[in-house]
Amino acid sequence: MRVVSGRHRAMMIVGAVALAVGALDPLEGSLILLPACILVALAARWAGSRYERLSNVGLAVFFVGFVAMWAITAIGGVGGSTGRSAWWALPAVLVVPGWLLVVAGAVQALRETKGRRAGVSGRSAH
């Protein structure tokens, strides 16, 4: 079991807070969410969390949705006079499950690393 420095936990906490703030506005907030997802995935990796894969899969799924969302925005959106059906927006929906996976990975990694901080032993002083 690796010892986790305060830096790794701080990265996870900052990433988790940024995930919450960025979720307030999915399109413009995605510019906050993508770096937050990357930060959480890196922190989970460097901390040696067993939830690293969950964060990495969430990052990959989020990234696909992120690219789709911005590509759809760049071509003028869907529906109305664009001539594109709403089905064109379906890949952008991947932002939501990606975000949920990263949040779950961050929460689980924070819970897992709570007792593994540097300088904290698992034994009581009794």
C-alpha positions as CSV (number, residue, x, y, z in Angstrom):
1,M,0.0,0.0,0.0
2,R,1.5,3.3,-1.1
3,V,1.7,6.3,1.2
4,V,-0.2,9.2,-0.2
5,S,1.2,12.7,0.2
6,G,-1.0,15.7,1.0
7,R,-0.3,16.9,-2.6
8,H,-2.2,14.0,-4.1
9,R,-5.2,14.5,-1.8
10,A,-5.2,18.2,-2.5
11,M,-5.2,17.5,-6.3
12,M,-8.2,15.2,-5.9
13,I,-10.0,17.7,-3.7
14,V,-9.3,20.6,-6.2
15,G,-10.4,18.4,-9.0
16,A,-13.6,17.4,-7.3
17,V,-14.5,21.0,-6.5
18,A,-13.8,22.0,-10.1
19,L,-16.1,19.1,-11.2
20,A,-18.9,20.5,-9.1
21,V,-18.4,24.1,-10.3
22,G,-18.0,23.1,-13.9
23,A,-21.2,21.1,-13.9
24,L,-23.3,24.3,-13.3
25,D,-23.1,25.1,-17.0
26,P,-22.3,22.0,-19.2
27,L,-21.1,23.8,-22.4
28,E,-19.0,26.6,-21.0
29,G,-18.3,24.6,-17.8
30,S,-16.7,21.9,-19.9
31,L,-13.7,24.1,-20.2
32,I,-13.3,23.7,-16.4
33,L,-14.5,20.1,-16.4
34,L,-11.9,18.7,-18.8
35,P,-8.9,19.9,-16.8
36,A,-10.7,18.8,-13.6
37,C,-11.2,15.3,-15.0
38,I,-7.5,15.2,-16.0
39,L,-6.4,16.4,-12.6
40,V,-8.5,13.7,-10.8
41,A,-7.2,10.9,-13.1
42,L,-3.6,12.0,-12.6
43,A,-4.0,12.3,-8.8
44,A,-5.6,8.8,-8.7
45,R,-2.7,7.4,-10.7
46,W,0.0,9.1,-8.6
47,A,-1.6,8.2,-5.4
48,G,-1.7,4.5,-6.5
49,S,-5.5,4.3,-6.1
50,R,-7.3,1.2,-7.0
51,Y,-9.9,3.5,-8.6
52,E,-7.5,4.8,-11.1
53,R,-9.1,2.8,-13.9
54,L,-12.6,4.2,-13.0
55,S,-11.2,7.8,-13.3
56,N,-9.4,7.0,-16.6
57,V,-12.5,5.4,-18.2
58,G,-14.5,8.4,-17.1
59,L,-12.0,10.8,-18.5
60,A,-12.0,8.9,-21.9
61,V,-15.8,8.9,-22.0
62,F,-16.0,12.5,-21.0
63,F,-13.5,13.5,-23.6
64,V,-15.5,11.9,-26.4
65,G,-18.6,13.7,-25.3
66,F,-16.6,17.0,-24.9
67,V,-15.2,16.8,-28.5
68,A,-18.7,15.9,-29.8
69,M,-20.3,18.8,-27.9
70,W,-17.9,21.4,-29.2
71,A,-18.0,20.0,-32.7
72,I,-21.8,20.2,-32.8
73,T,-21.5,23.8,-31.5
74,A,-18.9,24.7,-34.1
75,I,-21.2,23.5,-37.0
76,G,-24.1,25.5,-35.7
77,G,-26.0,23.1,-33.5
78,V,-28.8,20.7,-34.3
79,G,-32.5,21.1,-35.1
80,G,-34.4,24.1,-36.3
81,S,-33.0,25.5,-39.6
82,T,-29.7,23.6,-39.5
83,G,-31.2,20.6,-41.3
84,R,-29.6,18.2,-38.7
85,S,-31.8,16.1,-36.6
86,A,-31.5,16.0,-32.8
87,W,-29.9,12.6,-33.1
88,W,-26.6,14.4,-34.1
89,A,-26.4,15.5,-30.5
90,L,-26.4,11.9,-29.2
91,P,-22.6,11.6,-28.9
92,A,-22.5,14.8,-26.7
93,V,-24.6,13.0,-24.1
94,L,-21.4,11.0,-23.2
95,V,-20.3,14.0,-21.2
96,V,-22.8,13.0,-18.4
97,P,-21.7,9.4,-17.8
98,G,-18.1,10.4,-18.2
99,W,-18.6,13.1,-15.5
100,L,-20.3,10.7,-13.2
101,L,-17.5,8.1,-13.6
102,V,-14.9,10.7,-12.8
103,V,-16.8,12.0,-9.8
104,A,-17.3,8.4,-8.5
105,G,-13.6,7.7,-9.0
106,A,-12.6,10.9,-7.2
107,V,-14.9,10.2,-4.2
108,Q,-13.8,6.6,-3.9
109,A,-10.1,7.5,-4.3
110,L,-10.5,10.2,-1.6
111,R,-12.2,7.7,0.7
112,E,-9.5,5.1,0.0
113,T,-6.6,7.4,0.6
114,K,-8.0,9.0,3.7
115,G,-6.0,6.8,6.1
116,R,-2.9,6.5,3.9
117,R,-1.6,10.0,4.2
118,A,2.1,10.4,4.9
119,G,2.7,10.6,8.6
120,V,-0.6,9.0,9.6
121,S,-0.3,5.5,11.0
122,G,-3.2,3.0,11.3
123,R,-2.5,2.3,15.0
124,S,-3.9,4.2,17.9
125,A,-1.8,5.6,20.7
126,H,-3.3,3.2,23.4
